[in-house]
Each structure stands twice: as C-alpha cells, then as structure tokens.
Amino acid sequence: MTLFQAFVLGIVQGLTEFLPISSSGHLVLVPHLLGWHFPKDVAFVFDVLVQMGTLLAVIVYFWDDLWGITVGFLEALARRRPLETAEARLGWYLILATLPAVAGGLWLKDSVEAAFSSPRAVGFFLWGTAALLVLAELIGRRRRNLAQLHWGDALVVGLFQVLALFPGVSRSGSTISGGMVRHLDRPTAARFSFLMSVPVMLGAGAVALKDLLTMPALGEAWLPVLAGFLTAAAVGYLAIRWLLRYLGSHSLYVFAAYCVLVGALILATLP
C-alpha cells in the first residue's frame, strides 16, 4: 500500500464512517473500482487502525459529553442510584444500545464475513441503506430531543445497528434511521448515533488488537497506516461537525439517492 492509497482510503473512511453512506461498503468499493489489491494481512491492519482514527475523531468532538456521561454514570453507581441523573441514564442507554450489535456479531459472524468478500452484496446492501433513510423520513415525526430519550429508544436504535454489521449498510445511517423512527429529531438521532459508536469501535478494536500485534505486516506498513489513521481522524472530525449542522435543516433523501446510485454503479461494473 502506498502513501497515496492510504491517504485516499483515510479520506473515504473519515467521510463515510459518519455520513450515512456506509464506510465498509466504500472501503470495498473504492479499491474494487480503482483496481487496488492489497495482501489480506495489510488490509486487515489498515482497516482496524484507520477505524481507530475515526474513533479518535468522535472522542475529540464529543469529549465534554463523553466525560460528563462517564462521571455521571460512575457517581450514580457509587451512590447506588444508577438512574439518578440524565448523564447516568444516558450511559445506561448507550450500553443497552450496544448489546444487540454484540449479540448479532456473534450470531451472524459467518454471514457477515461472506458478505465482505462479495461486491455484489455490498451493492444490494447500499440499496438497503437507502431504503432505511427514506423510511426514517417518511415515518419519523422529529419532535423529540436527547432529554426525552428513554430505554425503548436505545433498544430500537441498537437493533437497527445490527443491520450495519453487513458491508454496505451504513452504521450511522441505520442508527440515525432507528432514532428517527422513534420520532427523535435528526440532530438528536445523529448525536446519539455518534455517541453509541464509541463502545462499538472500542469493542471492535479490542477484539482485533491481539491479532493485530502479532502480524508482521504492521511493521512493514506502518507509514501508510499512520497516514490513513491521521487522515481518517481529521476528515472524520470535520464530517461530524458538518453533518450535525446539515441535519438541522435538511433531510436524508440526498444520502438515500447517493446510496442508490453507488449501489447501481457497483452492480453495473460486476461481470
């Protein structure tokens, strides 16, 4: 992998992790369209660490929120009143929203791995993302904010997140859609989606860390990996800031149309 390739894929990861257009799908699509082929161990190292770049972006952007949730959660536990404050409740909601993805990842492991090796599946799943975004706009009444969130909302959004295990289904798209189906307004649904990405990304990174440290490709490809990590972090931060502002006054239809077009492009270029 060259520095240029790492830079391009870092931009792709940073943009598509948070915009509702599927980062996993684009990381399959872009090398496919450009004819880039990487050894499996190098691709694995790169994918894991570049995703850690987007994790850094969301932690930096939401640092005050995450710190407040963590402190409030621990203080409420120490006082044996785990649901005492809004911050403590939000901490529990984030845990609850994460559990379906953990269970789904274990249950659907073989199916997900098979989908990642199929560009055709990515194309169809991108159409699935488009359908979710349109559904959210048609059903959602967009009348509730983060202060009105409750455990049922967190569970539904968590179930929507299971869909994002498959490449082509956007994690942010599915979870924002889940929030909007529960009548959260767009910025609130996006904010909760980004906050709940932290435990998911931390868990994925922890699972991959053992294999990652034993791979010789890490030493061989450290410079491109570092370039991809930093690029994904910077672009991801900007993508979060832009999307939260955009959703304050715009719908998700443009992202749905994009997913339809990209899915069609993938399917049209396959033999």
matplotlib code that plots the C-alpha trace (Angstrom):
import matplotlib.pyplot as plt

x = [0.0, 1.4, 1.0, -1.3, -3.6, -3.6, -4.4, -7.4, -8.7, -8.3, -10.5, -13.0, -13.1, -13.3, -16.2, -18.2, -18.0, -20.2, -22.1, -25.0, -23.5, -21.5, -17.8, -17.5, -19.1, -16.9, -13.7, -14.8, -15.9, -13.1, -10.2, -12.5, -13.1, -9.5, -8.1, -6.1, -5.3, -3.7, -2.5, -5.1, -2.9, -2.0, -5.7, -6.7, -4.1, -5.1, -8.8, -8.5, -6.2, -8.0, -11.2, -9.4, -8.8, -12.5, -12.9, -10.4, -12.4, -15.7, -14.0, -12.4, -15.6, -17.8, -15.2, -17.4, -20.4, -18.5, -16.7, -20.0, -21.7, -18.8, -18.5, -22.3, -22.6, -19.9, -21.1, -24.7, -23.4, -21.3, -24.5, -26.4, -28.8, -27.9, -30.6, -30.4, -29.2, -29.7, -26.0, -26.2, -29.3, -27.7, -24.7, -27.1, -28.9, -25.5, -24.8, -28.2, -27.9, -24.6, -25.8, -27.7, -24.7, -22.5, -25.1, -25.6, -21.9, -21.5, -24.6, -24.1, -20.3, -20.2, -22.8, -21.1, -17.6, -19.1, -20.8, -17.4, -16.0, -18.9, -19.0, -22.5, -23.7, -22.4, -24.4, -27.6, -26.9, -26.3, -29.9, -30.9, -29.3, -31.2, -34.5, -33.8, -33.1, -36.3, -38.3, -37.0, -38.0, -41.5, -42.3, -40.3, -42.2, -39.0, -40.4, -38.2, -34.7, -32.0, -33.5, -36.6, -34.7, -35.7, -34.7, -37.1, -35.5, -32.0, -33.0, -34.6, -31.6, -29.4, -31.4, -31.1, -27.3, -27.2, -28.0, -24.8, -22.7, -23.2, -21.0, -23.0, -25.4, -24.3, -23.8, -24.7, -27.5, -29.1, -28.9, -30.0, -32.9, -33.7, -33.7, -35.9, -38.4, -38.7, -39.5, -36.2, -35.3, -32.5, -29.6, -30.6, -30.7, -27.3, -25.8, -26.9, -25.7, -22.2, -22.1, -23.0, -20.3, -17.7, -18.3, -18.8, -15.5, -13.7, -15.0, -14.1, -10.6, -10.1, -11.2, -8.7, -5.8, -4.4, -4.2, -3.1, 0.0, 1.2, 1.0, 4.3, 2.5, 2.2, 6.0, 6.1, 3.2, 3.5, 3.9, 0.8, -1.2, -0.2, -1.1, -4.5, -5.1, -4.4, -6.3, -9.4, -9.3, -9.1, -11.7, -13.9, -14.0, -14.9, -17.6, -19.2, -19.3, -20.7, -23.4, -24.8, -25.2, -26.6, -29.3, -30.6, -32.4, -32.0, -33.4, -31.7, -33.0, -29.8, -27.9, -30.5, -30.2, -26.4, -26.6, -29.0, -26.6, -23.5, -25.2, -26.2, -22.7, -21.3, -23.8, -23.3, -19.5, -19.6, -19.2]
y = [0.0, 3.4, 6.7, 8.0, 4.9, 5.2, 8.9, 8.3, 5.4, 7.5, 10.2, 7.6, 6.2, 9.6, 10.7, 7.6, 6.4, 9.3, 10.3, 7.8, 6.1, 3.1, 3.2, -0.6, -0.5, 2.2, 0.5, -2.5, -0.3, 2.1, -0.5, -2.5, 0.4, 1.6, -1.9, -1.8, -5.2, -5.5, -8.5, -9.7, -9.0, -5.5, -4.7, -6.0, -3.9, -0.8, -1.3, -1.7, 1.2, 3.6, 2.9, 3.8, 7.2, 7.8, 6.7, 9.4, 11.9, 11.1, 11.1, 14.5, 16.1, 14.7, 14.9, 17.0, 14.8, 11.6, 12.9, 14.1, 10.7, 8.8, 10.8, 10.9, 7.2, 6.3, 8.8, 7.5, 3.9, 5.0, 6.5, 3.3, 5.3, 4.2, 6.2, 9.3, 11.8, 12.4, 11.6, 8.3, 7.3, 8.2, 6.0, 3.0, 3.8, 3.6, 0.2, -1.1, 0.2, -1.7, -5.1, -6.1, -5.5, -7.7, -10.5, -10.0, -10.0, -13.5, -14.9, -13.6, -13.9, -16.3, -14.5, -11.1, -12.5, -13.9, -10.6, -8.7, -10.8, -10.0, -6.6, -7.7, -8.0, -4.5, -3.1, -4.6, -3.6, 0.0, -0.1, -1.3, 1.7, 4.0, 2.3, 2.8, 6.5, 7.0, 5.0, 7.3, 10.4, 9.1, 7.7, 10.0, 12.9, 14.6, 16.0, 14.7, 15.6, 13.9, 14.9, 12.8, 9.7, 6.5, 2.9, 1.8, 4.2, 2.9, -0.7, 0.1, 2.0, -0.8, -3.3, -1.1, -1.1, -4.9, -4.3, -2.3, -5.5, -6.1, -4.1, -1.6, -0.9, 2.4, 2.2, 5.9, 5.6, 2.6, 4.1, 7.6, 5.9, 3.9, 7.1, 8.9, 6.0, 6.6, 10.3, 11.8, 14.9, 14.5, 16.2, 14.2, 10.9, 11.7, 12.7, 9.5, 7.5, 9.1, 8.6, 5.0, 4.4, 4.8, 1.5, -0.3, 0.9, 0.3, -3.3, -3.9, -2.6, -4.7, -7.9, -7.2, -6.0, -9.4, -10.5, -7.0, -7.0, -10.4, -9.5, -8.8, -6.5, -3.9, -3.3, -3.3, -0.9, 1.5, 4.7, 4.2, 3.0, 6.1, 8.3, 6.6, 6.9, 10.6, 11.4, 9.5, 11.3, 14.7, 14.1, 12.3, 15.3, 17.6, 15.2, 15.0, 18.8, 19.3, 16.6, 17.8, 21.3, 19.9, 17.8, 20.8, 21.9, 19.2, 15.7, 12.4, 12.0, 13.2, 10.4, 7.8, 8.9, 8.6, 5.1, 4.0, 5.4, 3.9, 0.5, 0.6, 1.5, -1.5, -3.9, -2.4, -2.9, -6.5, -9.3]
z = [0.0, -1.0, 0.9, -1.8, -1.5, 2.3, 2.1, -0.3, 1.9, 5.0, 3.4, 2.4, 6.0, 7.6, 5.4, 5.2, 8.9, 9.9, 6.7, 6.3, 3.2, 4.6, 5.3, 5.0, 1.6, 0.3, 1.6, -0.5, -3.4, -3.9, -4.2, -6.5, -8.8, -8.8, -9.3, -6.0, -4.5, -1.0, 0.9, 3.4, 6.4, 5.3, 4.5, 8.0, 9.8, 7.8, 8.3, 12.0, 12.6, 10.2, 12.1, 15.3, 13.6, 13.3, 16.9, 17.9, 15.9, 17.7, 21.1, 20.5, 19.1, 21.9, 24.7, 27.0, 26.5, 27.0, 30.1, 31.6, 30.9, 32.4, 35.5, 36.0, 35.4, 38.0, 40.6, 40.3, 40.7, 43.8, 45.4, 44.5, 42.4, 38.9, 37.1, 39.3, 36.7, 33.0, 32.3, 34.2, 32.3, 29.0, 30.0, 30.5, 27.3, 25.4, 27.0, 26.1, 22.5, 22.2, 23.3, 20.1, 17.9, 20.2, 20.1, 16.4, 15.7, 17.3, 15.8, 12.2, 12.0, 9.1, 7.1, 7.6, 6.6, 3.4, 2.6, 2.9, 0.1, -2.2, -4.0, -5.3, -1.8, -1.0, -3.9, -2.7, 1.0, -0.2, -1.6, 1.8, 3.4, 1.0, 2.0, 5.7, 5.2, 3.2, 5.7, 8.5, 6.7, 5.9, 9.4, 11.8, 13.3, 14.5, 17.7, 20.5, 21.7, 23.7, 27.1, 26.1, 25.2, 27.1, 27.2, 24.5, 22.0, 22.9, 22.3, 18.9, 17.8, 18.9, 16.9, 13.8, 14.4, 13.9, 10.3, 9.9, 10.5, 6.8, 4.4, 2.5, 5.4, 7.0, 10.7, 11.1, 8.5, 10.2, 13.7, 12.7, 11.0, 14.1, 16.2, 13.7, 13.5, 17.3, 16.4, 17.5, 15.5, 13.0, 15.0, 18.2, 16.3, 14.8, 18.1, 19.8, 16.9, 17.1, 20.9, 20.6, 18.0, 20.8, 22.7, 19.3, 17.9, 21.2, 21.3, 17.7, 18.3, 21.4, 19.6, 16.7, 18.9, 19.7, 16.1, 15.0, 17.3, 16.1, 12.4, 10.6, 8.2, 10.9, 10.9, 7.1, 6.5, 9.5, 7.5, 5.2, 8.2, 10.1, 7.2, 6.9, 10.6, 10.8, 7.6, 8.9, 12.2, 10.7, 8.0, 10.4, 12.8, 10.0, 8.8, 12.3, 12.6, 9.1, 9.3, 12.7, 11.2, 7.9, 9.6, 11.5, 8.4, 5.7, 5.1, 4.5, 1.0, -0.7, 1.1, 0.1, -3.6, -3.3, -1.9, -4.8, -7.4, -5.9, -5.4, -9.0, -10.1, -8.2, -9.7, -13.2, -13.1, -12.0, -14.6]

ax = plt.figure().add_subplot(projection="3d")
ax.plot(x, y, z, "-o")
ax.set_aspect("equal")
plt.show()
